[in-house]
């Protein structure tokens, strides 16, 4: 049986914070969309397709997840998960359905980096994902709490170099 993997994807570059717009409504910028699409296409080229994708409900993450589906990185059954919103609890999401070899989670920093760090036994803030960056983890244990081995930690510049 193939090892289970977890692909963590931080949302792309989004609009700046402002007092006139709720944080949850910050959208990807045009440059953020363009760079995110290039990263997602590269992930598909690297054969990092996922059988399931869960996303934070915040607009910038949801847009990133929609771009991932459009690029062919994940099936069109996008699911929103409150556990991926900032300060949410992503641990209950780490359940693999039958037939899922690679699960993708789209969310925010520092939450994704802290989740990856906890899974590999590193201290909080030990891993940081750049916008449109990824972490790929191989799950080594699922019970009593998931544990993993770090396979990739790449920012967009590394993913797109030489592509």
Secondary structure by P-SEA (a helix, b strand, c coil): ccbbbbbbbccccccccccccccccccccaaaaaaaaaaaaaaaaacccccbbbbcccaaaaaaaaaaaaacccccbbbbbccccccccccccccccccccbbbbbbbcaaaaaaaaaaacccccccccccccbbbbbbcccccbbbbbbccccccccccccc
